[in-house]
Amino acid sequence: EVMLTSERYRVQRLPFSRLSDRDVAFFEGIMPGRVITNPEELKPFNVDWLKSVRGCSKLMLKPQTTAEVSQVLRYCHERNLAVNPQGGNTGLVGGSVPVFDEIILSTVLMNRIISFDKVSGILVCQAGCVLEKLNEYLEEQGFIMPLDLGAKGSCHIGGNVATNAGGLRLLRYGSLRGTVLGLEVVLADGSALDCLASLRKDNTGYDLKQLFIGSEGTLGVITAVSILCPQKPKAVNLAFLGCQSFAKVLETFTTCRAMLGEILSAYEFMDEKCMELVEKHLKLSSPVAGSPFYVLIETSGSSSSHDEEKLNNFLEQAMTSGLVTDGTVATDDKKIK
């Protein structure tokens, strides 16, 4: 009976075609030098970030334009070849690598910034732009990306949108469902869908882009994104606090939200076990030691004296009411990082 149960749930390869030399030659014709068939080169793209699952793709394609993605998908559709879109391959759930021998369609070379409007704060870029690179580009213009993730150094904005990534700034700027204004997507049959609107107050017709946000590459491949970016805050403060119980973590959050209001930009917590892992594996030392729970609070605003006064009032309240037992505050960039 055990055998039967496991048989029933075993993932079967669907009846897709197998890759032929003619297929490889066709792709070489479209994008010479950007077709990877060397097994050694393919290894890192077949394995997920946690090294917990492995696919066996024999081919990776690196298109640079939407037209190339369109040609690839049209061909694969006609030939019944399975495709696995891949961004920075930073996911922790195995969704970014093939299950069997799917063709990997990588957005790694689709990293062009198309436009940025300093008045509206709207950025239009290709899907393969790395999140941190986008943030660096925007910071020079006095803006920031509305999302921030631990994987920012290698994750792609297209993958962020395809997985509806939340990240650390969600509390302040909301989810990608609100900040993504438009998308360009290539559907499975190769047809391109241009929903690259860059008007925030657009209430016309169906909101097709929402179908693709969080769709994990199942409905089409995102090739470009139009996203609303907030202005870079002039003043940033960080508080790292120790709490004695999870109930106190929650109570600290409600107090914090009430007292910090519009300047609260992040509230994250971790437990003792989590801190031990950070110290052991990342070789970082805890800024505050010996608590069962820790809270990280970030404020961002336009006036440092106003923000610091608010934060100090909150900390005083949290300490005197026993919500927080220990803590430290950082205001300069180095310490914050």
N, C-alpha and C positions, 0 to 999 in steps of 0.2 A: 504493500500500500504506500509505503514511503516513496518507493521508486516512481509509482504512478503519479503521485503528487508533484514530485520534482520534475518529471517529464512534462506534465501539464503546463508548468510555469517556465520551462526552458525557452529562451528567446530563439526563435527560428529565423534564419536568413530568408527574407522574402524573395520571390522569384525575379530578382533584378538580373540584368545582363552582367557578364563578366568583362573586365577591361581587356581590350585587344591592342595589338601594335598599331592598328589603323586608327584607333581612338587617340592614342598617344601622339601619333603623327598629325592628326587633325588639330589637337591642342597646341602642338609645337608650331603649327602653321599660323595660329591666331596670336600666340604670345611666345615667340622664340626666346629660349633662355630662362623662361619663368615657369617651366614644367619640371617638377622634381620627381624622379623615379628611383634615385639611389636609396636603397634600404637604410643605410646608415644615416643619411640626411633626414629621412622620414621619421626615424625613431622618436625624437622628442615630440613630434606632432601627433603621434599615435597614442601617446601616454598622457594622462591628465596630470594636473599639478601635484596632486597628492600621491601620484604613482600607484593608484589603487585599481585603475582599469586600463586596458590596453586594446586598441583596435589593430587591424592589419591592413590599413590602406596602402596601396602600391603606387599611389599618385597624388601629388599635391600641385594645385594650380595657384598662381599668384597674379590675378588680374590687377590692372591699374585703373580701369575705367568701368563705368556702368555698362557701356556697350560690350565690353569683353565678358562681363558677368552674364549679360543677356545672351551672347553667343554660346557660352559654355552651357548655360541651363537649357537653352533651346535644343542644343545637340544631345545633352544627357536625357532630356525628356523624350526625344525621338528614339534614342538608343536604349531607353529604359535603364539608364545607369544611375545608381544611388549617389547622392551628394551630401556631404557634411560640411556646412559652413563653419568656419573657425576664426575667432578674433585673436585675442592675446593668450587664449588657452589658460586662463587663470581660475576658471571655475572649480568648485570643490565638490561637484556632484556628478562628474563624468559626462556632462552634457556636451562638452566641446570636442570630444574625440569620437572617431568612428566606433561602431559596435562590431562590424565585420570589415568588409573591404571597400567601404564607400570612398569616393573621391573627396579629398579634402580641398575645399575652396577657401583659401586664406585671404583675409582682407589686409594682410601685413603691408602691402605696397599701396593700399588706397588711403594714403595719409596726408592728403592735400587739404589745406584750409581754403575754402572757396571764397568766403567773404565774412566781414564783421562790421556791424553797424554800431558806432559808438553812441548814437543817440538812443536807439532802442535797446541796445545790449544783445542783439540777435546775431548768433554765430551760425554760419552754414559751413559744414565740413564733410569730408568723406568719412565713411564708417570705420576705416582703419586707423584713425588718429588716436594716439595714446593719450589717455586721460590727463596724465601729468604734463605732457607736452602742451596740450590745449590750455591747461591752467597757467603754465608759464607764459604762453603767448598772450593770454588775456590779462594777466597781472601787469604786463608792460603797458597795457591800455587802461589800467585802473579797474579791471573787472575780474571775476572768478567764475569757475564752473559751478553750477548749482549742486553738483554731487562730488563727494570725496570718498575714496575707498582705500583700504589697505593695499590693494593690488594696483594702485594708480600708476605705478611706474611701468606696467606692462599691459594692463587691460585696454581694450579698444572701446571707443564710444558706441560703435555699432553693437558690440557684445553687451555693453551696459544697457542699451535700449532693448535689445532682444531678450534680455533676462529681467528687465525692469529693476535693475540694481537699486538698492535703497541708499546704503552708505551713511556716513556720519552727519551729513548736512540736511537730512530729510526733515528733521524737526523744524528747521528754519525755512527751507525753500520748497518743501513738499516733494512729492515723488516725480519721476520722469513723465508720468501721465499728465502732469500739469506744466512741466517746463519744456517738454518737446513740442515744438510748434508745427513741425512738418517732417516728413520722411520721403526718401526716394527708395523704392523697393523693386527688386526684380522677382517676379513670380516664378513658380516651378517650370512653366512652359516657356520662359524666356521673355515674357512681355514685361516692360518696365512701367511702373506706376509712379507718376510724379505727383506727390502730395507735399512738395517742399515749400509749403506756405511759410511766409515769414511775417505774418500779420498776427499779432497776439489776440486781437479782438475779432477773430473770424468765426462767425456763427452760421456759416452757410453749409447746407447739405450734410451728407453723412461724414462722420469723423473716422474715415478709414484708417488713419494712422494708428488709432488706439488698438486695432486688431493685431498690429505687428509689435506693439510694445508689450514685452513679456511672452511673445509667441515662440521664443527659443529656436527660431529658424525653421519652424514647421510650415509656415505659410509663404515664406519668401525670404530672400536675402536682402537685408538692409544695406544700401550702398552709400547713402548720404543722410545727414541729419541737420535739421534746423532747430536750434535750442536757445532758450531765453537765459541769458547770463546776468546774475546780479552784480552790482558794483562792489568793488573790493572794499571791505570794511577798513576804516582808518585805525580803529582801536580793537585789539583782540586780547582777551584775558583768559587764562586757564586755571581752573581749580581742580586739584586732585584730593579727594576726601576719603576718609575711612568711616564706614558705617557698621554698626553691630548686628544688624539683622536685615533681612530682605524687606520686612515691613517698613523699616526705617529708610531704606533705599527709595521706596515708593512715596513715603511721606516727605522725604527730602525733595523729590521731584515735584510734588504738588506745591510745596512751599517755594521752591525755586522758580517754578513757572509763574506763580502769583507775584513774587517779588522782583523778578528780573524782566518779566514781560517780553517786550519786542527785541531785547538784546540777547536773549538766550538762543544760541545757535546749535549746541550739541549737549546731549545728556546720555552718557554711556555708563554701564556698570559692569564690573567683573567680580567673580568670587575669588576666594583664597587659592583654590585649586588652579584657577586660570592664571593667577599671578605667579604661582610656583612654576607653571609651564613656560611663561614668558621669561622668567629669570633663568630657568634651566636651558631652554632651547635658543632664545634670542640673546642671552647673556646681557639682559638689561636689569638694572637694579630698581626696586620699587621706590618711588619718591616718598611713600608713606608705608610703614611696615606694621605688621601685626594686627590687621583687622580681618574679620570674616568676609566683609564686602567692601568694594571700592567703587567710587563714583568719579567720573571725569566730566566736568562742566566747562563748556566754552561759551564765552560771550563775545559778540562782535557788534560794533556800532560805530558811530561817527564822532563821538566825543569821549576821550579817555577818562577825563575827570568825572564825567557823568556816570560812565560805566563802572569805574572803580568804586565810586560811592555806593552805587546800587549793589555791587558784588559784596562789598564790605558789610553793608547792612544785612544782606542775606546770610553771610557767613556768621556774623554775630548772632543772628536769630537761630541759625542751625546749631551753633555750638552751645548757646545758653539753654536751648530747649532739649539738648541731649540727642538730637538727630544725628549729629556728626561728632565723632570723638577725636579726630585728628585730621590734619590737612595741610596742604601747601598751595601757594598761588604763584603763577608765572605770568609775567607781562612782557619780557623781552623775547624776541624771535627764537633765539638759540634754545632757551630754556623750554619754550613752548613746544618746539620740534622734538 
